[in-house]
Amino acid sequence: MLILGKANSYGLTRDAAILRDALADAGLQADYATLKERSFLERIRGTKRGRRIVHLERAHPAWFGAANETWLIPNQERFPRRQIGRLRHVEHVLAKSRHAEAIFRELGVRTSYLGFSSPDRLLTGVQKDFGRFFHLAGGSTLKGTEDVLAAWARHPEWPELFLVQKQVNVSSRLPANVQLISGYMDDQALQALQNGCGVHLCPSRSEGWGHHILEGLSVGALVLTTDAAPMNEHVDASCGVLVPFGRSEPRHLGTNFYVDPHAFDAAVERILAMPEAEKQRLGEAARARFEAVNAGFLRRVAELFA
């Protein structure tokens, strides 16, 4: 089996590693190749076929016919409508979310729900402060960072927000109560920050999966996210806080959802006023949700790929 994806040092690279590890847990071996590894492609075509290739995010025509079966694990918000015709070359779509499952099934391609998982970032022995707020933007422009910063600018009385963001995307005007961490950050330092901050703000506009949301759940944080699919498949009122969206717009086969500013402000105020015991309870439920999501993914990998 071959996993095929674009090497971007962010979500797609992580997706490939997570899938490969899950397959290994199921006793299945998989190689990994990036789109530019033409030598790998030529080597496959020069051998007897029988291999299954799993494409990540999009279906890549140059690799069609290089295996007996072409499977796809798509990100609907990054799958252009102009590429729908490529699905006729795909034998099986594995959906990360119920949202994606409905979208691709309606297009007439064989589709199964796979789910997915994210790295477990939990550090035992780290004291969690539910008065510390954290937002991981990374290199993405779809994490709702503008909405978070606008809210913190409206509320200078709110606690300091720790923002981790790629330097090229950093706003020229940051509120005084925002501490920016950009450029290179040691992964151990990032993990310590994720565990130390009790509230993770993840008001994503769209997600193919949502690693930053699941990582927040994994450390037992109180996670705030958008009340829209697929974000609200990960978080509900039993393990976090949902913020209604005020407007939406199409994004490829998916949708961008923009949180309502007044609802966002009210949600943060609710968290600030929440008793410590309630925050702790939601954090424990978040950790349990992560464990259930991961276990379900590993089970379905074994079932679908076997």
C-alpha positions as CSV (number, residue, x, y, z in Angstrom):
1,M,0.0,0.0,0.0
2,L,1.2,3.5,-0.8
3,I,0.1,6.8,0.9
4,L,0.4,9.7,-1.5
5,G,0.3,13.3,-0.4
6,K,1.7,16.8,-0.7
7,A,4.6,17.5,1.7
8,N,3.7,20.8,3.4
9,S,5.2,20.3,6.8
10,Y,1.8,21.0,8.3
11,G,-1.5,19.1,8.3
12,L,-0.9,16.9,5.2
13,T,2.5,15.7,6.4
14,R,0.9,15.0,9.8
15,D,-2.0,13.1,8.2
16,A,0.3,10.8,6.3
17,A,2.2,9.9,9.5
18,I,-0.9,9.3,11.5
19,L,-2.4,7.1,8.8
20,R,0.8,5.1,8.4
21,D,1.1,4.6,12.2
22,A,-2.6,3.4,12.4
23,L,-2.0,1.0,9.5
24,A,1.0,-0.4,11.3
25,D,-1.0,-0.9,14.5
26,A,-3.4,-2.9,12.3
27,G,-0.6,-5.0,11.1
28,L,-0.5,-3.4,7.6
29,Q,2.5,-2.0,5.9
30,A,2.4,1.3,3.9
31,D,5.0,3.3,2.1
32,Y,4.8,7.1,1.7
33,A,5.5,9.2,-1.3
34,T,5.1,12.9,-2.1
35,L,3.7,14.1,-5.4
36,K,7.1,15.1,-6.7
37,E,8.7,11.7,-6.3
38,R,8.4,10.8,-9.9
39,S,11.1,8.1,-9.6
40,F,8.8,6.3,-7.1
41,L,5.9,6.6,-9.6
42,E,8.0,5.1,-12.4
43,R,9.2,2.3,-10.2
44,I,5.7,1.4,-9.3
45,R,4.6,1.4,-13.0
46,G,7.5,-0.8,-13.9
47,T,6.5,-3.5,-11.4
48,K,3.5,-5.9,-11.3
49,R,0.5,-4.0,-10.1
50,G,-1.6,-5.1,-7.1
51,R,-0.9,-2.1,-4.9
52,R,-3.5,0.2,-3.5
53,I,-2.7,4.0,-3.5
54,V,-4.4,6.2,-1.0
55,H,-4.4,9.9,-2.1
56,L,-4.6,12.5,0.6
57,E,-6.7,15.7,0.2
58,R,-7.0,15.6,-3.6
59,A,-6.9,13.0,-6.4
60,H,-3.8,13.3,-8.4
61,P,-4.1,12.3,-12.1
62,A,-0.4,11.6,-12.7
63,W,-0.8,8.6,-10.3
64,F,-4.0,7.2,-11.8
65,G,-3.4,3.7,-13.1
66,A,-0.3,3.1,-11.0
67,A,-2.2,0.7,-8.8
68,N,-5.2,-1.7,-9.0
69,E,-7.1,0.5,-6.6
70,T,-7.1,4.3,-6.0
71,W,-8.5,5.4,-2.7
72,L,-9.0,9.0,-1.5
73,I,-9.1,10.6,1.9
74,P,-10.2,14.1,0.9
75,N,-10.4,17.5,2.6
76,Q,-13.7,18.9,1.2
77,E,-12.8,22.6,1.8
78,R,-9.7,22.1,-0.3
79,F,-11.2,19.9,-3.1
80,P,-12.1,22.2,-6.0
81,R,-15.4,21.7,-7.9
82,R,-13.4,21.7,-11.2
83,Q,-11.8,18.4,-10.1
84,I,-15.0,16.5,-9.4
85,G,-14.5,14.6,-12.7
86,R,-11.3,13.0,-11.2
87,L,-13.5,11.0,-8.8
88,R,-14.4,8.6,-11.6
89,H,-10.9,7.2,-11.2
90,V,-11.4,6.7,-7.5
91,E,-12.7,3.4,-6.3
92,H,-13.3,4.4,-2.6
93,V,-13.5,7.6,-0.7
94,L,-12.8,7.5,3.0
95,A,-14.3,10.5,4.8
96,K,-12.7,12.1,7.9
97,S,-16.0,13.5,9.0
98,R,-19.7,12.8,8.6
99,H,-19.8,16.2,6.9
100,A,-17.4,15.0,4.2
101,E,-19.1,11.6,4.0
102,A,-22.4,13.3,3.0
103,I,-20.7,15.6,0.4
104,F,-18.8,12.8,-1.4
105,R,-21.6,10.3,-1.2
106,E,-23.9,12.7,-2.9
107,L,-21.4,12.9,-5.8
108,G,-22.0,9.2,-6.5
109,V,-18.7,7.8,-5.4
110,R,-18.4,4.9,-3.0
111,T,-17.9,6.5,0.3
112,S,-17.2,5.2,3.8
113,Y,-16.8,7.0,7.1
114,L,-13.2,6.6,8.4
115,G,-12.8,9.5,10.9
116,F,-9.3,10.4,11.8
117,S,-7.1,11.3,14.7
118,S,-4.4,13.7,15.9
119,P,-1.3,13.5,18.0
120,D,-1.8,13.0,21.7
121,R,-0.2,16.1,23.2
122,L,-1.0,15.4,26.9
123,L,1.8,15.9,29.4
124,T,1.2,14.4,32.8
125,G,2.3,16.6,35.7
126,V,1.7,19.9,34.0
127,Q,-0.5,22.3,36.0
128,K,-3.3,23.5,33.8
129,D,-4.4,27.1,34.3
130,F,-8.0,27.7,33.1
131,G,-7.4,31.4,33.3
132,R,-4.9,31.2,30.4
133,F,-6.2,31.4,26.8
134,F,-4.4,29.9,23.8
135,H,-4.9,30.1,20.0
136,L,-2.8,28.1,17.6
137,A,-3.1,29.7,14.1
138,G,0.1,28.1,12.7
139,G,0.4,28.8,9.0
140,S,-3.4,28.6,8.3
141,T,-5.7,31.5,7.4
142,L,-8.8,29.5,8.3
143,K,-8.5,29.2,12.0
144,G,-10.7,32.3,12.8
145,T,-7.6,34.2,14.0
146,E,-9.0,37.5,12.8
147,D,-12.1,36.9,14.9
148,V,-10.1,36.1,18.0
149,L,-7.9,39.1,17.7
150,A,-10.8,41.5,17.0
151,A,-12.6,40.2,20.2
152,W,-9.4,40.7,22.3
153,A,-9.1,44.2,20.9
154,R,-12.7,44.9,22.0
155,H,-11.9,43.7,25.5
156,P,-8.7,45.0,26.9
157,E,-9.8,43.7,30.3
158,W,-9.7,40.1,29.2
159,P,-6.7,37.9,30.3
160,E,-3.6,37.7,28.1
161,L,-4.0,35.5,25.0
162,F,-1.1,33.4,23.8
163,L,-1.0,33.4,20.0
164,V,1.1,31.0,18.0
165,Q,1.3,32.0,14.4
166,K,3.5,31.9,11.4
167,Q,5.3,35.3,11.1
168,V,4.1,35.9,7.5
169,N,0.5,35.9,8.6
170,V,0.9,38.0,11.7
171,S,-1.3,41.1,11.9
172,S,0.5,44.5,11.9
173,R,-1.8,45.6,14.8
174,L,-2.0,43.2,17.7
175,P,-4.0,44.0,20.8
176,A,-1.9,44.8,23.9
177,N,-3.3,41.8,25.8
178,V,-2.0,39.3,23.1
179,Q,1.4,37.7,23.5
180,L,2.6,36.6,20.0
181,I,4.9,33.6,19.5
182,S,6.1,33.4,15.9
183,G,9.0,32.0,14.0
184,Y,10.6,28.8,15.2
185,M,9.2,27.3,18.4
186,D,10.6,24.1,19.9
187,D,7.9,21.4,19.9
188,Q,8.5,20.7,23.6
189,A,7.9,24.3,24.4
190,L,4.7,24.3,22.3
191,Q,3.5,21.2,24.0
192,A,4.1,22.7,27.4
193,L,2.1,25.8,26.4
194,Q,-0.7,23.7,25.1
195,N,-0.9,21.8,28.4
196,G,-0.5,24.8,30.6
197,C,-3.2,26.9,28.9
198,G,-6.7,25.7,30.1
199,V,-8.7,27.3,27.4
200,H,-8.0,26.7,23.7
201,L,-9.8,29.0,21.2
202,C,-10.5,27.2,17.9
203,P,-13.2,29.2,16.0
204,S,-12.3,27.6,12.7
205,R,-14.0,28.7,9.5
206,S,-13.6,25.3,7.9
207,E,-11.6,22.1,8.6
208,G,-10.8,19.0,6.7
209,W,-10.2,17.4,10.1
210,G,-9.0,20.0,12.8
211,H,-5.8,18.9,14.4
212,H,-5.6,22.0,16.7
213,I,-9.1,21.2,18.0
214,L,-8.3,17.5,18.7
215,E,-4.9,18.5,20.3
216,G,-6.8,20.8,22.6
217,L,-9.1,17.9,23.5
218,S,-6.1,15.6,24.0
219,V,-4.6,17.9,26.7
220,G,-7.8,18.2,28.6
221,A,-8.4,21.8,27.7
222,L,-11.7,23.6,27.6
223,V,-12.1,23.9,23.8
224,L,-14.1,26.7,22.2
225,T,-15.0,26.1,18.5
226,T,-17.5,27.0,15.8
227,D,-21.0,25.5,15.9
228,A,-20.8,24.2,12.3
229,A,-19.7,21.0,10.6
230,P,-17.2,19.4,10.9
231,M,-16.0,21.4,14.0
232,N,-19.1,20.5,16.0
233,E,-18.6,16.8,15.3
234,H,-15.6,17.0,17.7
235,V,-16.9,19.3,20.3
236,D,-20.3,19.7,21.9
237,A,-21.7,21.2,25.1
238,S,-20.7,18.1,27.0
239,C,-17.0,18.7,26.5
240,G,-16.5,22.3,25.4
241,V,-18.1,25.5,24.2
242,L,-19.7,26.1,20.8
243,V,-20.1,29.5,19.1
244,P,-22.9,30.1,16.5
245,F,-21.8,31.3,13.1
246,G,-23.2,34.6,11.8
247,R,-22.6,34.0,8.1
248,S,-21.2,31.4,5.7
249,E,-19.9,31.1,2.1
250,P,-18.9,28.2,-0.1
251,R,-15.3,27.1,-0.2
252,H,-14.7,24.5,-2.8
253,L,-16.8,21.4,-1.8
254,G,-17.0,22.7,1.7
255,T,-18.2,25.9,3.5
256,N,-16.5,28.7,5.4
257,F,-18.4,29.6,8.6
258,Y,-17.7,32.9,10.3
259,V,-18.5,33.0,14.1
260,D,-20.9,35.7,15.2
261,P,-18.8,38.4,17.0
262,H,-21.4,39.0,19.7
263,A,-21.8,35.3,20.3
264,F,-18.1,34.9,20.5
265,D,-17.8,37.7,23.1
266,A,-20.6,36.1,25.1
267,A,-18.9,32.7,25.0
268,V,-15.6,34.0,26.3
269,E,-17.4,35.9,29.0
270,R,-19.3,32.7,30.0
271,I,-15.9,30.9,30.3
272,L,-14.5,33.7,32.4
273,A,-17.5,33.5,34.8
274,M,-17.6,29.7,34.8
275,P,-16.7,28.0,38.2
276,E,-13.3,26.3,38.2
277,A,-15.0,22.9,38.9
278,E,-17.0,23.2,35.7
279,K,-14.0,24.1,33.6
280,Q,-12.2,21.1,35.1
281,R,-15.2,18.8,34.3
282,L,-15.3,20.0,30.7
283,G,-11.5,19.4,30.4
284,E,-11.8,15.9,31.7
285,A,-14.7,15.3,29.2
286,A,-12.6,16.7,26.5
287,R,-9.8,14.2,27.2
288,A,-12.4,11.4,27.2
289,R,-13.7,12.6,23.8
290,F,-10.2,12.5,22.3
291,E,-9.6,9.0,23.5
292,A,-12.9,7.8,22.0
293,V,-12.2,9.5,18.7
294,N,-8.8,7.9,18.5
295,A,-10.0,4.5,19.4
296,G,-12.8,4.7,16.8
297,F,-10.3,5.7,14.1
298,L,-8.0,2.8,14.9
299,R,-10.9,0.4,14.8
300,R,-12.2,1.6,11.4
301,V,-8.7,1.6,9.9
302,A,-8.4,-2.1,10.7
303,E,-11.8,-2.8,9.4
304,L,-11.7,-0.8,6.1
305,F,-8.2,-1.5,5.0
306,A,-8.2,-5.2,5.9
